[in-house]
Amino acid sequence: MLKRDNNAMNLLPSSTVLGQLSLYEVYDEYDGPKCFSAINSLKQLFLVYWCDYEEEFNKHEWLYAPISEKRLDSLRRGDFSIREVFKNPEQVLYLVNTGATVEHEKLDWVQPNELEDIYFPPNDFFIEPEFIEVFDRSADWFSELNISKNSKKSEFPSRKVVSNVLDIFGQLVECLMKDKPKAQPKVYPMSAVPGSFEVKLGASHNEKASAALDTLFNILNSSNDELEETLKGVNVDPHLLRELLDISNTENISLTLKPKYKSAAVTSLLINGKNLEEKIAVLEDITDVLIDSSKVPQANDIDKVIEIVEMRQRGERLNHEDIDGLTSNRQVRYYTDAAYCLGLLKKNLSVTSAGRFLISKESDESRYQVLADRFESSDFGFGWMRWSGVKAMEELDETTAYNFISTCVKGLSEDTAKRRSTTLIKWLNTLKPYRRKYSCNNEETE
């Protein structure tokens, strides 16, 4: 967060009814800020514009307009000019004098029509996103997400629905933020408007998150015919996209996404829970063969995956020093990720019911049978079979593993794709003899 000496340059008053002020965002600067927003200890926001300077008395004159967060959001998006805020204030307008000392400070309540036009910003003075400096943590966000029911106004989405939407939306943006295979971008809620499910979202890198948001808008605005080709060109998990649309459709909710700044691509996007069935069906087909990199394992030793699950079931911490054959915590993550890919661990490393079922089996043979089932029903295993045009894992050709990953898994370097293909080959060869045969219509299906 940037810091500035607020008392230098006679910037902010400290002894007026406006309270103890600090910088929120700066929009225009020449020999110090000339247009900015300020916030006081009661979280009241003010838009501030420099009017005049009297060198003889070292006195600055400023216009202060109280401004709601909603209006400031609209101002950032270019819905109206800065002049409009002062010409038509929401509440009152103040003319504030600041000087070298507190004794020089003065505040007067004024009507806009009492001031000469020279006091106001030009008509064409708009906030330019590239020049904004953020000084307050609560202003450091990139998008606003509104979640609402399409039915009666008195109805609200359930807590579970809101939590799922926030989680899926965050994961989608994080996927699109990745510019390197090992990058770990983060999206998190910043603040919520009281009485509604309207949340401002921050990120570990807001510029990347804003660019990711533009890409997400382009994906969602693609026609059904263009959707598969669009998804092939970006690093995003189509399963997550399908989940987001499915929640909107089944729960009858609207999702409104608004970027912090006006974008050349979009100003807002509405997913309204209607007419989504066809796009969901298209995504259902796509998700069979397009797989997110987080769902493809990179841990060759399947027995060590079992060991990791057993350790977590006992409540043990996973340190590489306690696991034979592992020399770093990074390698530990490879194995926990592999267990996640098989549905044995959750992302928070708690054991799933499938993981508990696995370790309840006492023999290696029965455990391998369970893992063979998990292999075939996993995103990577089922995707590999669909891509290969086969119905069972024993029909898979191990030599196609690299081509499958290169074609269907996005966001991997060539070296990483090769390492993960060796994992698939090793697992396939280990588990293939233990694959159970299923019967269908009185016929045995391989």
C-alpha positions as CSV (number, residue, x, y, z in Angstrom):
1,M,0.0,0.0,0.0
2,L,1.4,3.4,-0.9
3,K,2.0,6.0,1.8
4,R,2.0,9.7,1.8
5,D,2.5,12.4,4.4
6,N,-1.0,13.9,4.4
7,N,0.0,17.0,6.3
8,A,2.7,17.9,3.7
9,M,1.5,20.1,0.9
10,N,-1.5,21.3,2.9
11,L,-3.5,18.4,1.6
12,L,-6.1,17.3,4.2
13,P,-7.8,19.3,7.0
14,S,-7.5,17.9,10.4
15,S,-9.8,20.0,12.6
16,T,-13.1,20.3,10.7
17,V,-16.5,18.5,11.0
18,L,-15.3,16.2,8.2
19,G,-13.4,14.2,10.8
20,Q,-10.0,12.6,10.6
21,L,-9.4,12.1,6.9
22,S,-7.0,9.9,5.0
23,L,-6.4,9.4,1.3
24,Y,-8.6,6.8,-0.4
25,E,-7.6,7.1,-4.1
26,V,-5.8,9.8,-6.1
27,Y,-7.1,10.5,-9.6
28,D,-5.1,13.5,-10.8
29,E,-1.8,14.8,-9.6
30,Y,0.4,17.8,-10.5
31,D,2.8,18.9,-7.9
32,G,0.8,16.9,-5.5
33,P,-2.8,15.5,-5.7
34,K,-5.3,17.8,-7.3
35,C,-8.3,15.4,-7.5
36,F,-8.8,12.5,-5.1
37,S,-11.2,10.8,-2.8
38,A,-10.8,10.8,1.0
39,I,-12.3,8.7,3.8
40,N,-12.8,9.5,7.5
41,S,-12.9,7.2,10.5
42,L,-16.6,6.7,10.1
43,K,-16.0,5.4,6.6
44,Q,-17.6,8.4,4.9
45,L,-16.2,9.1,1.4
46,F,-15.6,12.5,-0.1
47,L,-14.6,13.5,-3.6
48,V,-12.1,16.4,-3.5
49,Y,-11.1,18.8,-6.2
50,W,-8.4,21.5,-5.9
51,C,-9.8,25.0,-6.8
52,D,-7.1,27.6,-6.0
53,Y,-3.9,28.6,-4.2
54,E,-3.1,31.9,-2.6
55,E,0.7,32.0,-2.3
56,E,0.7,35.1,0.0
57,F,-1.1,33.1,2.7
58,N,0.0,29.7,1.6
59,K,-3.6,28.7,1.4
60,H,-5.3,26.1,-0.8
61,E,-9.0,26.0,-1.6
62,W,-10.8,22.6,-2.2
63,L,-14.2,21.5,-3.1
64,Y,-15.4,18.5,-0.9
65,A,-18.5,16.5,-2.0
66,P,-19.7,13.6,0.2
67,I,-20.1,10.7,-2.2
68,S,-21.6,7.2,-1.7
69,E,-19.7,4.1,-2.6
70,K,-22.2,3.3,-5.3
71,R,-21.8,6.8,-7.0
72,L,-18.0,6.6,-6.7
73,D,-18.1,3.1,-8.4
74,S,-20.2,4.6,-11.3
75,L,-17.8,7.6,-11.5
76,R,-14.8,5.2,-11.9
77,R,-16.6,3.4,-14.7
78,G,-17.1,6.7,-16.6
79,D,-20.9,6.9,-16.3
80,F,-20.5,10.7,-15.7
81,S,-17.8,13.3,-15.3
82,I,-16.2,14.5,-12.1
83,R,-17.8,17.9,-12.6
84,E,-21.3,16.3,-12.3
85,V,-20.5,15.2,-8.7
86,F,-19.8,18.8,-7.6
87,K,-22.6,20.4,-9.7
88,N,-25.2,17.9,-8.4
89,P,-23.9,16.6,-5.0
90,E,-25.8,13.8,-3.2
91,Q,-25.9,15.7,0.0
92,V,-24.0,19.0,0.5
93,L,-21.0,20.8,-0.9
94,Y,-18.1,22.2,1.1
95,L,-15.5,24.8,0.3
96,V,-12.5,24.0,2.4
97,N,-9.4,26.0,3.1
98,T,-6.1,24.4,4.2
99,G,-3.0,26.2,5.2
100,A,0.4,25.7,6.8
101,T,-1.2,25.3,10.2
102,V,-4.5,24.2,11.7
103,E,-5.3,27.9,12.4
104,H,-5.6,28.5,8.7
105,E,-8.2,25.7,8.2
106,K,-11.7,26.8,7.3
107,L,-14.8,25.0,6.1
108,D,-18.0,26.6,4.6
109,W,-21.2,24.9,3.4
110,V,-22.0,26.2,-0.1
111,Q,-24.6,25.8,-2.8
112,P,-23.2,24.9,-6.3
113,N,-25.0,27.9,-7.9
114,E,-23.2,30.2,-5.5
115,L,-19.8,29.4,-6.9
116,E,-18.3,30.8,-10.1
117,D,-17.7,28.2,-12.9
118,I,-14.0,28.5,-12.4
119,Y,-14.3,26.6,-9.1
120,F,-15.6,23.4,-10.9
121,P,-13.7,20.8,-13.0
122,P,-14.0,21.0,-16.8
123,N,-16.9,19.2,-18.4
124,D,-14.6,16.6,-20.0
125,F,-12.8,15.7,-16.8
126,F,-13.3,12.0,-16.2
127,I,-11.4,9.5,-14.0
128,E,-8.7,7.7,-16.1
129,P,-8.1,4.2,-14.6
130,E,-4.5,4.1,-15.6
131,F,-3.7,7.2,-13.4
132,I,-5.5,6.0,-10.3
133,E,-3.3,5.5,-7.2
134,V,-4.9,3.4,-4.4
135,F,-4.1,4.3,-0.8
136,D,-6.8,2.6,1.2
137,R,-7.0,-1.2,1.4
138,S,-10.8,-1.2,1.0
139,A,-10.4,0.5,-2.4
140,D,-8.0,-2.2,-3.7
141,W,-10.5,-4.4,-5.5
142,F,-11.1,-5.4,-9.2
143,S,-14.7,-6.6,-9.5
144,E,-18.1,-6.4,-8.0
145,L,-20.3,-9.5,-7.9
146,N,-24.1,-9.4,-7.2
147,I,-26.0,-12.6,-6.4
148,S,-29.8,-12.4,-6.4
149,K,-32.9,-14.5,-6.8
150,N,-34.9,-14.1,-10.0
151,S,-38.2,-14.6,-8.2
152,K,-39.7,-12.5,-5.4
153,K,-37.6,-9.6,-4.1
154,S,-38.1,-10.9,-0.5
155,E,-36.3,-14.2,-1.4
156,F,-32.5,-14.5,-1.0
157,P,-30.1,-17.1,-2.3
158,S,-29.1,-19.6,0.4
159,R,-25.8,-19.4,2.2
160,K,-24.6,-22.5,0.5
161,V,-25.4,-21.1,-3.0
162,V,-23.6,-17.8,-2.2
163,S,-20.5,-19.7,-0.9
164,N,-20.4,-22.0,-4.0
165,V,-20.8,-19.1,-6.4
166,L,-18.0,-17.1,-4.7
167,D,-15.7,-20.2,-4.7
168,I,-16.3,-21.2,-8.3
169,F,-16.1,-17.6,-9.6
170,G,-12.8,-17.1,-7.7
171,Q,-11.3,-20.3,-9.1
172,L,-12.3,-19.3,-12.7
173,V,-10.6,-15.9,-12.4
174,E,-7.5,-17.6,-10.7
175,C,-7.2,-20.0,-13.6
176,L,-7.3,-17.1,-16.1
177,M,-4.7,-15.1,-14.1
178,K,-2.0,-17.8,-14.4
179,D,0.7,-16.6,-16.7
180,K,3.2,-19.3,-15.5
181,P,2.5,-23.0,-14.6
182,K,3.7,-22.5,-11.0
183,A,1.9,-19.3,-10.4
184,Q,-0.5,-19.3,-7.5
185,P,-2.8,-16.2,-7.9
186,K,-5.5,-15.5,-5.4
187,V,-9.0,-14.0,-5.5
188,Y,-10.8,-13.1,-2.2
189,P,-13.8,-11.2,-1.0
190,M,-13.1,-7.6,0.2
191,S,-16.4,-6.3,1.5
192,A,-20.1,-6.8,1.2
193,V,-23.0,-4.3,0.9
194,P,-25.2,-4.7,4.0
195,G,-28.6,-6.3,3.2
196,S,-27.6,-7.9,-0.1
197,F,-25.2,-10.4,-1.6
198,E,-23.1,-7.8,-3.3
199,V,-19.5,-8.4,-2.8
200,K,-16.3,-6.6,-3.9
201,L,-13.5,-8.9,-4.8
202,G,-9.8,-8.3,-4.5
203,A,-6.9,-10.3,-5.9
204,S,-3.2,-10.9,-5.4
205,H,-2.7,-8.9,-8.6
206,N,-5.7,-6.7,-9.5
207,E,-4.5,-5.8,-13.0
208,K,-4.2,-9.5,-14.0
209,A,-7.5,-10.2,-12.3
210,S,-9.2,-7.4,-14.4
211,A,-7.7,-8.9,-17.6
212,A,-8.9,-12.3,-16.5
213,L,-12.3,-10.9,-16.0
214,D,-12.4,-9.5,-19.5
215,T,-11.4,-13.0,-20.8
216,L,-14.2,-14.6,-18.7
217,F,-16.7,-12.1,-20.2
218,N,-15.6,-13.1,-23.7
219,I,-16.0,-16.8,-22.9
220,L,-19.5,-16.3,-21.5
221,N,-20.5,-14.1,-24.4
222,S,-19.3,-16.7,-27.0
223,S,-22.0,-18.4,-29.0
224,N,-22.5,-22.1,-28.4
225,D,-20.8,-22.9,-31.8
226,E,-17.7,-20.9,-30.8
227,L,-17.5,-21.9,-27.2
228,E,-15.2,-25.0,-27.6
229,E,-12.7,-23.1,-29.8
230,T,-12.7,-20.2,-27.4
231,L,-12.0,-22.4,-24.4
232,K,-9.1,-24.1,-26.2
233,G,-7.3,-20.8,-26.4
234,V,-7.4,-20.0,-22.7
235,N,-6.3,-21.6,-19.4
236,V,-9.6,-22.2,-17.7
237,D,-11.4,-25.3,-16.3
238,P,-14.6,-25.9,-18.3
239,H,-16.0,-27.9,-15.4
240,L,-16.0,-24.8,-13.2
241,L,-17.7,-22.8,-16.0
242,R,-20.4,-25.5,-16.3
243,E,-20.9,-25.5,-12.5
244,L,-21.3,-21.7,-12.4
245,L,-24.0,-21.8,-15.1
246,D,-25.6,-24.9,-13.6
247,I,-26.0,-23.1,-10.2
248,S,-27.5,-20.1,-11.9
249,N,-29.9,-22.3,-13.8
250,T,-31.0,-24.7,-11.1
251,E,-31.2,-22.2,-8.3
252,N,-32.9,-19.5,-10.5
253,I,-30.4,-16.8,-9.6
254,S,-28.9,-13.9,-11.4
255,L,-25.1,-13.1,-11.3
256,T,-24.1,-9.6,-12.2
257,L,-20.4,-8.9,-12.7
258,K,-19.1,-5.4,-12.9
259,P,-15.4,-4.5,-13.2
260,K,-14.1,-1.7,-11.1
261,Y,-13.1,0.3,-14.2
262,K,-14.9,0.7,-17.5
263,S,-13.4,-1.8,-19.9
264,A,-13.1,-1.7,-23.7
265,A,-14.5,-5.2,-23.7
266,V,-17.5,-4.9,-21.3
267,T,-19.0,-2.8,-18.6
268,S,-21.0,-5.6,-16.9
269,L,-22.2,-9.1,-17.5
270,L,-25.5,-10.7,-16.4
271,I,-26.0,-14.4,-16.0
272,N,-29.7,-14.6,-15.3
273,G,-30.4,-18.3,-14.8
274,K,-32.6,-18.4,-18.0
275,N,-32.0,-20.1,-21.3
276,L,-28.8,-21.7,-20.1
277,E,-29.6,-25.3,-20.9
278,E,-28.1,-25.4,-24.4
279,K,-24.8,-23.7,-23.3
280,I,-24.7,-26.1,-20.3
281,A,-25.2,-29.1,-22.7
282,V,-22.4,-27.8,-24.9
283,L,-20.1,-27.5,-21.9
284,E,-21.0,-31.0,-20.8
285,D,-19.6,-32.4,-24.0
286,I,-16.5,-30.1,-23.8
287,T,-15.7,-31.1,-20.2
288,D,-15.2,-34.7,-21.3
289,V,-12.1,-33.8,-23.2
290,L,-10.9,-30.4,-21.9
291,I,-9.3,-30.8,-18.4
292,D,-7.8,-28.3,-16.0
293,S,-4.2,-29.0,-15.1
294,S,-5.0,-29.2,-11.4
295,K,-7.0,-32.4,-12.1
296,V,-4.1,-34.2,-13.7
297,P,-1.6,-35.9,-11.3
298,Q,2.2,-35.7,-11.2
299,A,3.1,-38.4,-8.6
300,N,4.3,-41.7,-9.9
301,D,4.2,-43.9,-6.8
302,I,0.5,-44.9,-6.3
303,D,1.4,-46.6,-3.0
304,K,2.7,-43.3,-1.6
305,V,-0.7,-41.7,-2.5
306,I,-2.3,-44.3,-0.3
307,E,0.2,-43.6,2.5
308,I,-0.6,-39.9,2.3
309,V,-4.3,-40.6,2.7
310,E,-3.6,-42.9,5.7
311,M,-1.5,-40.2,7.4
312,R,-4.3,-37.6,6.9
313,Q,-6.9,-40.0,8.2
314,R,-4.8,-40.3,11.4
315,G,-4.7,-36.5,11.6
316,E,-0.9,-36.3,11.0
317,R,0.8,-33.3,9.4
318,L,2.5,-34.0,6.1
319,N,6.2,-33.1,6.4
320,H,8.6,-34.5,3.8
321,E,11.0,-35.6,6.6
322,D,8.4,-38.1,7.8
323,I,7.7,-39.7,4.4
324,D,10.3,-42.1,2.9
325,G,11.5,-41.1,-0.6
326,L,10.3,-37.5,-0.5
327,T,12.9,-34.8,-0.2
328,S,10.8,-31.6,-0.2
329,N,7.4,-30.3,0.7
330,R,6.9,-29.5,-3.0
331,Q,6.9,-33.3,-3.6
332,V,4.4,-33.7,-0.8
333,R,2.1,-31.3,-2.7
334,Y,2.4,-33.5,-5.8
335,Y,1.0,-36.4,-3.8
336,T,-1.7,-34.5,-2.1
337,D,-2.7,-33.1,-5.4
338,A,-2.7,-36.6,-6.8
339,A,-5.0,-37.8,-4.0
340,Y,-7.3,-34.8,-4.8
341,C,-7.4,-35.8,-8.5
342,L,-8.6,-39.2,-7.4
343,G,-11.2,-37.7,-5.1
344,L,-9.5,-39.1,-2.0
345,L,-8.6,-35.8,-0.4
346,K,-10.3,-32.4,-0.4
347,K,-8.4,-29.2,-1.2
348,N,-8.0,-28.6,2.5
349,L,-6.4,-32.1,2.9
350,S,-9.4,-33.6,4.8
351,V,-10.1,-37.2,3.8
352,T,-13.2,-37.8,1.6
353,S,-15.6,-40.7,2.0
354,A,-13.9,-42.3,-1.0
355,G,-10.5,-41.9,0.8
356,R,-11.9,-43.5,3.9
357,F,-13.4,-46.4,1.9
358,L,-10.0,-46.9,0.2
359,I,-8.0,-47.2,3.5
360,S,-10.7,-49.4,5.0
361,K,-9.6,-52.2,2.6
362,E,-6.8,-54.3,4.1
363,S,-5.2,-56.0,1.1
364,D,-3.2,-54.3,-1.7
365,E,-5.4,-56.1,-4.2
366,S,-8.7,-54.6,-2.9
367,R,-7.1,-51.2,-2.6
368,Y,-5.9,-51.3,-6.2
369,Q,-9.4,-52.3,-7.2
370,V,-10.8,-49.2,-5.6
371,L,-8.1,-47.1,-7.2
372,A,-8.8,-48.6,-10.6
373,D,-12.4,-47.5,-10.2
374,R,-11.3,-44.0,-9.1
375,F,-8.9,-43.8,-12.1
376,E,-11.7,-44.6,-14.6
377,S,-14.2,-42.2,-13.0
378,S,-11.7,-39.3,-12.6
379,D,-11.6,-36.3,-14.8
380,F,-8.2,-37.3,-16.3
381,G,-9.0,-41.0,-16.7
382,F,-12.5,-40.6,-18.2
383,G,-11.2,-37.8,-20.3
384,W,-8.4,-39.9,-21.6
385,M,-10.8,-42.7,-22.5
386,R,-13.3,-40.3,-24.2
387,W,-10.4,-38.7,-26.2
388,S,-9.1,-42.2,-27.2
389,G,-12.6,-43.4,-28.1
390,V,-12.5,-46.4,-25.7
391,K,-14.8,-47.5,-22.9
392,A,-12.4,-49.1,-20.4
393,M,-8.9,-48.4,-19.1
394,E,-7.4,-51.6,-20.4
395,E,-8.1,-50.4,-23.9
396,L,-6.0,-47.3,-23.4
397,D,-2.8,-47.1,-25.3
398,E,-0.1,-45.8,-22.9
399,T,1.9,-44.3,-25.7
400,T,-1.0,-41.7,-26.3
401,A,-0.6,-40.2,-22.8
402,Y,1.5,-37.3,-23.8
403,N,-0.6,-36.5,-26.9
404,F,-3.7,-36.6,-24.7
405,I,-2.3,-34.2,-22.2
406,S,-0.9,-31.9,-24.8
407,T,-4.2,-31.7,-26.6
408,C,-6.7,-31.6,-23.7
409,V,-4.9,-30.1,-20.7
410,K,-4.3,-26.4,-20.7
411,G,-1.6,-24.4,-19.0
412,L,1.2,-26.9,-18.9
413,S,4.8,-26.5,-20.3
414,E,6.2,-29.3,-22.5
415,D,8.4,-30.6,-19.7
416,T,5.5,-30.7,-17.2
417,A,3.2,-32.4,-19.7
418,K,5.9,-35.1,-20.2
419,R,6.2,-35.6,-16.4
420,R,2.5,-35.9,-16.0
421,S,2.2,-38.3,-18.9
422,T,4.7,-40.6,-17.2
423,T,2.4,-40.6,-14.1
424,L,-0.6,-41.6,-16.2
425,I,1.4,-44.4,-17.8
426,K,2.7,-45.7,-14.5
427,W,-0.8,-45.6,-12.9
428,L,-2.4,-47.2,-15.9
429,N,0.1,-50.1,-15.9
430,T,-0.2,-50.6,-12.2
431,L,-4.0,-50.5,-11.9
432,K,-5.1,-52.0,-15.3
433,P,-5.0,-55.7,-14.0
434,Y,-7.4,-54.7,-11.1
435,R,-10.1,-53.0,-13.2
436,R,-13.5,-54.4,-12.3
437,K,-15.7,-55.6,-15.1
438,Y,-19.2,-54.2,-15.2
439,S,-22.3,-55.9,-16.7
440,C,-24.9,-54.1,-18.8
441,N,-28.0,-55.7,-20.4
442,N,-26.8,-59.1,-19.3
443,E,-23.6,-58.5,-21.2
444,E,-20.1,-58.1,-19.7
445,T,-18.7,-54.6,-20.5
446,E,-15.0,-54.2,-20.4
